[in-house]
Amino acid sequence: MTARQPAFIPVRLGTIEYGAAWDLQKALATARRADAIPDVLLLLEHPHTYTIGRGGGDEHVLLSEEALARRGARVFQVDRGGDVTYHGPGQLVGYPIIHLREDRLDVHAYLRNLEEVIIRALADMGVAAGRQPAYTGVWVGDEKITAIGVKVSAAVTSHGFALNVATDLSYFDSIVPCGIQGKGVTSVERLLGRRVQMETVVERVVARFGERFGLEAMPMVDARRESPGALTPDSLLAMLKRT
């Protein structure tokens, strides 16, 4: 008898405030370490937000928090790796909450696998992307299209990737993205010169994620149906346990 392939649950969250999404990640990571839920891939968008990782500092944020607030943006110091990046509407953010068991407990390999997921998903959509050896993330030439920053605690991952689909790239002008001087940013729509449906991007990312990590995708949990404010860590955990 062939062993059953391990599974993951893709979850669509719609647009959600960064702090609320971070609380969800923490709760899911705790549940995953306890084997109370399977692997999960959260897929969402954020309102205008800047996050500064463990490897960054305020020097790469070019405007004051007050000036950023006037643009409708908030700033968070977070516990992922990496420097400063931007999140906002039109950007697909993915937070994998997966257990890197003994046979795959290699953070560098995990980062390369996340890059490969995005590279292959972009290829499916007609965008030829790749890596820059000195930097984490996914690039098209000298322009970054996907930022990646992760945390691994007790072998369970959190944080993840941010893929620019239809992002307002002007918001990157307020920072030195990922602390890298002399490089640009781009988006799927800018490269293709046409509108791209976010659902198409989600579909390709989910398929390539399962393929790369050897996980079978379970039916999508669509938490966008929850009324605003109704989605809590406990309610999302209850949804996942019913799946």
Residue pairs with C-beta under 8 A, 6 or more apart in sequence:
5 214
5 215
5 216
6 38
6 39
6 214
6 215
6 216
7 38
7 39
7 215
7 216
7 217
7 218
8 38
8 39
8 40
8 41
8 98
8 209
8 210
8 213
8 215
8 216
8 217
8 218
9 37
9 38
9 39
9 40
9 41
9 218
9 221
9 240
9 243
10 40
10 41
10 43
10 202
10 206
10 209
10 217
10 218
10 220
10 221
11 40
11 41
11 42
11 43
11 220
11 221
11 222
11 223
11 236
11 240
12 43
12 44
12 202
12 220
12 221
12 222
12 223
12 224
13 21
13 24
13 42
13 43
13 44
13 223
13 224
13 231
14 44
14 45
14 223
14 224
15 44
15 45
15 46
15 47
15 89
16 24
16 44
16 45
16 46
16 231
17 46
17 47
18 46
18 47
18 49
18 51
18 74
18 76
18 87
19 76
20 231
21 42
21 44
21 46
21 93
21 95
22 76
22 78
23 233
24 42
24 231
24 233
24 236
25 42
25 95
25 97
25 158
25 159
26 158
26 233
27 233
27 234
27 236
27 237
28 37
28 40
28 42
28 97
28 158
28 233
28 236
28 237
28 240
29 97
29 153
29 156
29 157
29 158
31 37
31 237
31 240
32 38
32 39
32 40
32 97
32 98
32 99
32 156
33 99
33 153
33 154
33 155
33 156
36 237
36 241
37 237
37 240
37 241
38 218
38 240
39 96
39 97
39 98
39 99
39 213
39 215
40 96
40 97
40 98
40 240
41 94
41 95
41 96
41 97
41 98
41 206
41 209
42 94
42 95
42 96
42 97
42 160
43 92
43 93
43 94
43 202
43 205
43 206
44 93
44 95
45 87
45 88
45 89
45 90
45 91
45 92
45 93
45 198
46 87
46 88
46 89
46 91
46 93
47 72
47 74
47 88
47 89
48 71
48 72
48 73
48 74
48 86
48 87
48 88
48 89
48 171
49 73
49 74
49 75
49 76
49 86
49 87
49 88
50 61
50 68
50 73
50 74
50 75
50 76
50 84
50 85
50 86
50 87
50 174
50 175
51 75
51 76
51 77
51 78
51 80
51 84
51 85
51 87
51 149
52 58
52 60
52 61
52 75
52 76
52 77
52 78
52 83
52 84
53 78
53 79
53 80
53 81
53 82
53 83
53 84
53 85
53 149
54 78
54 79
54 80
54 81
54 82
55 81
55 82
55 83
55 179
56 82
56 83
56 84
56 179
57 83
60 83
60 84
60 175
60 176
60 179
61 68
61 75
61 84
61 174
61 175
62 173
62 174
62 175
62 176
63 174
65 75
67 174
68 74
68 75
68 174
71 171
71 174
73 88
73 171
73 174
78 159
79 151
79 159
80 149
80 150
80 151
80 158
80 159
81 149
81 150
81 151
81 159
82 136
82 147
82 148
82 149
82 178
83 176
83 178
83 179
83 180
84 175
84 176
84 177
84 178
84 179
85 147
85 149
85 162
85 175
85 177
85 178
86 162
86 167
86 171
86 172
86 174
86 175
86 177
87 93
87 162
88 167
88 168
88 171
89 166
89 167
89 168
90 164
90 165
90 166
90 167
90 168
90 187
90 189
90 198
91 162
91 163
91 164
91 165
91 167
92 162
92 163
92 165
92 198
92 201
92 202
92 205
93 160
93 161
93 162
93 163
94 160
94 161
94 162
94 163
94 205
94 209
95 158
95 159
95 160
96 114
96 157
96 158
96 160
96 209
97 156
97 157
97 158
98 156
98 157
98 213
98 215
99 155
99 156
100 106
100 107
100 110
100 152
100 155
100 156
100 157
101 155
104 110
105 155
107 150
107 152
110 150
110 152
110 157
111 136
111 148
111 150
113 212
113 213
114 148
114 150
114 160
114 161
115 131
115 136
115 137
115 138
115 146
115 148
116 208
116 212
117 161
117 205
117 208
117 209
117 212
117 213
118 129
118 138
118 145
118 146
118 161
118 163
118 205
118 208
119 129
119 130
119 131
119 138
120 208
120 211
120 212
121 201
121 204
121 205
121 207
121 208
122 128
122 129
122 138
122 145
122 188
123 129
124 204
124 208
125 188
125 192
125 196
125 200
125 201
125 204
126 192
127 140
127 145
127 188
127 191
127 192
128 140
129 138
129 139
129 140
129 145
129 146
130 138
130 139
130 140
131 137
131 138
131 139
132 139
132 142
135 144
135 178
135 180
135 183
136 148
136 149
136 178
137 144
137 146
137 147
137 148
137 178
138 144
138 145
138 146
138 148
138 163
139 145
140 186
140 191
142 182
142 183
142 184
143 183
143 184
143 185
143 186
144 177
144 178
144 180
144 183
144 184
144 185
144 186
145 163
145 164
145 185
145 186
145 187
145 188
145 191
146 161
146 162
146 163
146 164
147 161
147 162
147 177
147 178
148 160
148 161
148 162
149 159
149 160
150 157
150 158
150 159
150 160
151 157
151 158
151 159
152 158
163 188
163 201
163 205
164 185
164 186
164 187
164 188
165 187
165 188
165 189
165 196
165 198
165 201
166 187
166 188
166 189
166 195
166 196
166 198
167 187
169 185
169 186
169 187
169 190
172 185
177 183
177 185
188 196
188 201
189 195
189 196
206 217
206 220
207 217
209 215
209 217
210 216
210 217
218 243
219 243
221 239
221 240
221 243
223 231
223 236
223 239
226 235
